[in-house]
């Protein structure tokens, strides 16, 4: 009975803090402990196998993300029936569903970023070092290029280019400013969700509520795609935009390509600022 009484007294607070998306697990001896900011440079990482394993995980995850998502886009564009019936909703589900699955698979290895904008936001929040952030971004971009390349191999060069290659462009009727705004807000939603779903303080405070972090993150990607596919095709991920643009390699895919880097990075920076200044300032109440 003593053990049961102890469980009742502790309640949900007996559970340990979850690992935030970053570089190292935080395992406190009490309900909540503020994670220490990651140093800007960590030279010791370069001699650690876990550092390179994490980069490989980011490469594979982004490769699979581009493969499934761009292939879905190709199916919708070229088919007036069957696959075409799923439309924008199907594309949004493909992107959101893959993020859900891949974040779940890689969170324990690399943190499951799969997006340079997410990595950038977490770097600004001091969740990972500059060395790791740059390494992740390079591996994400390489994975995206390879993923889009495999899709082109399946579709054939002519068919791939005829159907747009899944490249992000600003739709007719919208200005560059419209596209930039859509990318900023969409990425803010995504990165803010990442911060909220992986916040150590929230995990300790609300530990009685089971939260599977990849689920809200994937759902955020789904909802943003529903909203912004008609405007930009939805980037919110510079690696995804770069990979498709390089393999598609048409002038109009490069004309507005800067929007799909500047917008997501601004959105990620705003989300990091909002989380650190506003959300993290809320006192912890057990």
N, C-alpha and C positions, 0 to 999 in steps of 0.2 A: 504493500500500500504506500510505503514511503516513496517508492519510485514513481507511482502514479500521481501522488500529491505534488511531487516535484515537477512532473510534466504539466499538471494543471496550473501550477504557479507560474512556470515559465511560459506556457502556452506557445504561441507561434514564434515567440522571440528566441526559442531554443535553437532555431535553424541558423546556420552560418550564412554570412554574407556571400552573395553570388559574385562570380568573377566578372568585372566590367570588361567590355571589349577594349583591349589594349595589348599589353605585352606580358603582364605577370599577374598571377592570381593573388587576390588579397584575402587572406584567411585570418580574420581577427579572433582574439580570444574573448571578445565581448560582443554585444549586440551590434555596435557600429563603430567603425574606426575610419577616419578620413584618410583615403589613399594619398600617399605622398606623390607629388608631381614627378614625372619621369624626367631625368636629366636630358638636356638638349642633345648631347653627344654621349654615346655609350660605346667606346671602342671595343670593350670586351665582347660585345654582341657579335662582332665579325669573326670571332674564333669559336662561336657556339653553333653546334649543329642545329639547335632549335630555331635559330635565326634563319637559316637557309631552308629548313623544313617549312617554316611559316611562309616564306616567299614562294616556295613550290606550291603550297596549298592555295595561295592567292592566284597563282598562274592557272592551276587546274580549274579552280572555281570560276574564274572569269572566262576561261576557255569554254567551259560547259554552259555558262550563262549566255554567251554570245551565240553558241551553236544552237541551243534550243530556241532562244528568243528570236534571233534573226531568221531561222528556218520557219518559225511560226509566221513571221511577217511575210516571208516569201509565199507561203501557202495561201495566206489571206489575199494578197495582192493579185496573184495569178489565177485564182479560182473564183468564178462567179457563183459557184455552188459548193456544197459540202464544206470544205475548210473555210471558204469565203463567208459562210453563214455566221461563223463565230464573230467576225468583225472586230471592232475595237475592243469589245469585252474580252474576246478570246486572246487578243494580243496582250491586253492588260493582265489577264490571268497568267499567261505564260511568263511574263516578266516578274510579276509578284510572286508567283508560285516557285519559280526557280530561285529567287532571292531567299524565300523562306527555307527551301530545302538546303541550299548551299551554305547559308549562314548557320543553320543547324549542324551541318556536317563539319564546317571548318572553324567554328567559334572557339573550340578548345585547342586549336593548333595555331591559328594566326589572328583570331579575333573575328574572322569572317567579314572583312571589309568589302572586298569585291568591287571597290569603287574609289577612285582617287579623291573624290570629294569627301567621302566619309573618312578616309585616312587623313585628309587635310584638316577636317574639323576636329578629329580626335587629337591630332598633333597640336593644334592651337590650344586645346584644352589640357595639354601636357599629359596625355594618356600614353604616348609613345614617343620615342626619340626621333630626331631628324633623320638619322641614319636608317632607321627602320621604315620611316614614312616614305623616304625616297625609294628605298628598295621595293617596298610594296607597290608603289605607283608604277615603277618600271615593269615589274612582273605582271601587274594587272593589265597594262597596255599590251605587253607581249602576248598574254593569254587571249586578249580580245582580238588581236590581229589574227592569231592562229584560228580562233573559233570562227570568225567571219570567213577566213580562207577556206576552211573545211566546208562551210555552207556553199561557197562559190564552187568548190569542187563537185559537190552533189548536184547543184542546179545547172552547172555549165556556164561558161563565161557570158554568152549572149543572153541567156535567160536571166541570169543574175543581174546584169546591167539593165535589161529591159524592165525588170520589176523593182528597180531602185536600190537594190543591194541592202535594204534596211538602213540606209544612211539617213542621218538627221538633217533635215532642211526646214527652213521657215516656210510655212504654207502660204499660198497666194492669198492676198487679202489681209495679211498681217505684216507689220513692220519689224525691223530688227529690234526695236525697243520692246515690242510686244513679245517677241521670242525671248529676249533677254530677261524680261520680267517674269515670264512663265518658268524659265529655267531657275531663276533665283528663288521664287516662291516654292516651286516643286522640290528643289533640293533642300530648302529650309525645312519643309515638312518631313522629308526623309531623315535628315541628320538630327533634327530635333527629336524624332521618334527613336532614333538610335540612342541618343543620350538618355532619354526618359526610360527606355526599356532596359538599359544596362546600368542605370544609376545605382551606386552602392548604397547611398542613403535611403533611397526609396525601397530597395530590396530589404533592408533591415527593418524599416518602418512598417512595410506592408508584407512581411514575410508570410502572413497567414493567407495571402492571396497568391495562388500559383500563377506565375507569369513565365511563359515560354517566350523569351526575347525575340527569336526569329519570326514569330507569328505577327506581332504588330509591325515589325519592320517590313516583312513581305506584304502585309496588307496596305501599308503606307505607299509602297511602290505601285501596287495595284491601283489605288485610288488616284494617285498623281497621274498615272498613265491614262486613266479614263478622262481626266480633265484636260490634259495637255497634248495628247496625240493629235488632235485636230490642228494644233498650233505649230508644234515643232517636231512631232513624231515622238516626243518625250526623250530627252537626253538624260538629264540629272545624273549622268555618269560619264565623265570625260573619256574613260577607257572604252566604253561601249561606242561612243560617237567616233572616236579615233579609229578603232578597229574596222568599223563598217566603212568609214570614209576612205581609208587606205586601200581596202580591197575593192571597193566600188570605183574610186579614183576618177570621178567626173568633176568638172569645174564647178558645177552648181552645188556639189557636196562640200566644196572647200570655201565657197563664197562667204558663208555665214558660220564657218566652223568655229571661229573664235567665241561665238555666243555660247557654245556647248562646253567651253572651258571657263570662260569668265563668269558666266551665270552660275554654274554649280559651285565654283570656288567662293563666290560672294555669298551664296545661300548657305554654304557650309560654315563660313566665317561668322555670319549673323547668328546661326543656330548655336555655334560654340559660345559666342558672346552672350547670347540670351541665357543659355544654360548656366554659364559660370557666374554671371552677374545677378541674374534674377532667381533662377531655380535653386542654385546651390546656396543662395543667401538665406533661404527659408530655414529657420531653426529646426533641428532634428527633435521630434517629439516621439517618445516611445509609447 
